[in-house]
């Protein structure tokens, strides 16, 4: 009787020893490992998730080491003590988080170089659009190595969408009407957003169901190319009806568009803004704790509905806390 197939070990390790010479080999090897997204768990021990692509990448690095008279071994591994899977995942998220933070600086600089929307001349707009294309390519490179969805990735996607929106030719202003100050109305819509929800989308979904559309249904789709159907409203995604405007995150846009006048929600908006946009505009004591909590929810719940359910409980509790402070 055939024995049942053993589960594949979760990790692939490269264990290497480099010769003293040539001196450049150490730098070359480090760059190669960084390029494929590997992280160090000990000196000369690097790890990747155990996939066919990772096996191919680390085999190539091992051959390069051996060609220079070094030693390199590959092994599949499951950790049962000492180092945990969660600790290794946090190493990957820290590495990708650093990459995303560097990219965020470049995005802010690109927006600063472009200037205000109404004053962008053709040369500046052309240069800024070229910069946007480079930034999106860099985002794709980082995302291809973001094996465990580092929380900073969500803010980068939003920041790039906001930059793209900023670079569009502004529409001519509409003449003011008596209805301009009337809040929008929404009931029983299907609200569509990008898959892999994180802080701004989770918070926006809570806001929608709590203050805007109590019977809202949520739908999760790829980030681009989705055409809305009748009875659907998109939020925090490309060409959405409700998404980043200027330096406002989607939560803040919804708050403004639906004229939600509640000091506790405004306090919550400041926390969400800082986690999502990261521009230092607001300082709230609750920000670091909420950021870690939402990151933990995303890390342990790949299903978007589960993220919304747990995240909504968190935002409801934080809202109640702010409400009590305001009394």
Secondary structure, DSSP 8 states (H G I E B T S, - for coil): ---------SEEEEEEE--S-STHHHHHHHHHHHHTT-EEEETTEEEEES-HHHHHHHHHHHHHHHHTT-EEEEEEE---SSS-HHHHHHHHHHHHHHHHHHHHHHHHHHHHHH--GGG--HHHHHHHHHHHHHHHHHHHHHHHT-TT--THHHHHHHHHHHHHHHTS---------GGGGS-----S-EEEEESS--HHHHHHHHHIIIII-TT-EEEEE-SSS----TTEEEBSSTT-SB--BTTB-HHHHHHHHTT---HHHHHHHHHHHHHHH-SS----TTHHHHHHHHHHHHHH--SHHHHHHHHHHHHHHHHHHHHHHH-
